[in-house]
Amino acid sequence: MSVVLQPSSGRGKPPEAPPVASPAAANAAAASFAALTARLDYLDATEAEQVRRAYRFADEAHLGQIRASGEPYITHPIAVAAQCAEWKLDVQALMAALLHDAIEDCGVTKPQLIERFGPAVAELVDGLTKLDKLQFTTREENQAESFRKMLLAMARDVRVILIKLADRTHNMRTLADVPREKWARISSETLDIYAPIAHRLGLNQTYRELQELAFRHLRPWRHATLTKAVTRARNRRRDLIQKVQRELETAFEQAGMQVRIAGREKTVYSIYRKMEEKHLSFAQVTDIYGFRIVVPTVMDCYRALGVLHQMYKPVPGRFKDHIAIPKVNGYQSLHTTLVGPSGVNVEFQMRTEAMHLVAESGVAAHWLYKADHPGEGTEGLGTKWLQSLLDIQHETHDAAEFWDHVKIDLFPDAVYVFTPKSQIMALPRGATVVDFAYAIHSDVGDRTVAAKINGVQVPLRTELKNGDVVEVVTAPVSTPNPAWLGFVRTGRARSKIRHHLKSLAQAESQELGEKLLAQALRAEGLEKLPQDDEEHHPIWDKLLRFTGNRTRAELLTDIGLGKRIASIVAKRLVTMLAERGEKPDQLLITRERYTAHENVSQGEVTLDGSENASVQFATCCRPVPGDRILGYLGRGEGLVVHCDDCAVARRLQSRDPERFIGVEWADEPVRPFEASVLVTVTNGKGVLARVAVAVASAEADITHVDMGDQQAQDATDLRFVIAVRDRAHLESVMRTLRRTPSVMNVQRARAGGNA
């Protein structure tokens, strides 16, 4: 019996007065279960009885429930289980398939299932019930969250998604019984979500069927038109296909090869996609027909290729060896396109029986193969991608970000490259050297500094091509560059880079928050907390309840990011200490002692340039060491440093004075700082070059230059961003520029008119 699954239209609680199934419908349900039983020949007697027990329980639970087609509801779980039996899934999966709607529709509880059928079956049913509750709405964030939950359920136990795909397939087969206004939503969801997952797991037969059924209901007129065109073309070329079949049989018989030849035809949806993507008419799609040649051994695949190439002329560039280099979902076959009789292109695929099993059933081939070959299996099939989902989830808790990482991996158009030791690696088309490095190991990716392709050094953004030999150069002190996010292709690389940058920013923000809180506490006359280093000191527990943070580290990070004001937290802390009756002489220092306390400059935050994400230097005024500065705690931005005479800072200070804190320069900054300089020059040849030479002679670097859009006939304003050590170095550069011929004026550029 073919399996059909439809999204049950009568979900939820049973109706108050459930309709009674007709005897004919009951007989149909019994007959369908008999057909299911006939497929259980790969199970032993004990396992088959367990399936019967699950059926009897489900039949009783769904008693009185009717599908939109008028059939008893139990026909749906039976159909799902029948598809799972086709894949020869284990007894637990078959029982879960029969029971998959019991919790949601029938009021059965998980503990009841554990008691009757064991924890493994109950967990599968519970996972499927949670998937059924997911709603893929048009809102991006809801869809992303639903998708994330489904993929993670799949990654933990692939049987969950196999049963779910069987369920969706039957629902699509019976979609005609559902109100027509639901067709578009369900079909779009199938094309966007379920078909790609089936393809990524190698379930090509299910993948093609889901696409066809979704296309039929989403674009019924186009589907009908193309179906008629394919039928007419098939009738016109029947003689040609039969001729090729006879010639193949004769050729392989003469070569002494045992083969199984089967004709294959492109699906209507794949023809439609090709017409859309390549802007072709139906008549221009030439490779509608093909043949699959199944042979006993791998060597016979290549022998069959030789026989075919002696029969017909190959089309250049249309040969692919997916045996030596399998697709990322485990697919293996030889592909060649030949010019057949009457100049018609015909595609041929050569594969062994085992390859054919994997090609059609993908991950499900693990159970199919194990049933026919006890003790053997295809355990590694598809597990690498499933494991990568858990790795990405570990570093990405935001659903939309998770979806962003994964969606590219769901539609892989692979490129195959080699490590220096000749190991083949498959990556999505468009992948770069950095993607390759992270595919090897996250530590390799994090420490990548350079790379060679085919022995030639290349930039890290270089896209890989088929056959490239890639060598990655690493350094122990190297860390991921935020710019990599602009060109990496794989979800794994993107999630690893973002995770590292977030961890780095959080650590720096926490350190800054600790400094800011210490400064605010000193301003309140508080020298230190008792047992200050203990995370769970009672005063910290009480303070965290006040702020709503889970941990002390989280609170300090929020302060460092400007999400909380250090002075407010400090005042609350002092109030709590007073309420506890702490003795001032133990905890507080007097204002007199505070003023003279080691001349702490009122606890100002010291900056030396080593700060990364937690401290930003405002681009409106670009402060450099030697400038008088102040710090603004932007909401979620960390500490932003301005010159104290910056017009932007003044506006912010009038609006949010409590967000400004004291900051000061370290005695020896560790890096150069950028400053903006406006240079007015007379127009003439070589002026820009002379200015650049003058800047270089003053030992400064130009990091950016802007000539603007509006220029006068006699003069031009050049705005430079230059890297200098401090204010004295900047003034030296400006003096050098003023002495340069053709330079009319030099001034420091500031936003808001300050110079």
RAQUITA-V416149 format. One record per helix or strand. SS is the DSSP state (@ for helix, = for strand). FROM is the first residue (numbers start at 1). LEN is the number of residues. Records with the same first field share a line. If there is no record, write none. Layout:
SS = FROM-LEN, FROM-LEN
This chain:
= = 5-1, 66-1, 72-1, 259-7, 289-7, 313-2, 320-2, 334-6, 345-8, 414-6, 424-5, 432-1, 448-6, 456-3, 463-1, 469-6, 526-1, 588-1, 605-3, 615-3, 629-6, 638-6, 660-2, 663-3, 673-10, 701-6, 715-10, 743-6
@ = 23-16, 40-3, 45-17, 74-13, 91-9, 102-5, 110-8, 119-14, 140-17, 158-16, 175-3, 180-21, 204-15, 220-17, 238-17, 268-11, 282-3, 298-14, 341-3, 353-20, 383-13, 399-12, 433-8, 442-5, 482-5, 491-33, 538-10, 552-9, 566-15, 584-4, 591-6, 601-3, 647-9, 657-3, 687-11, 727-12, 751-3
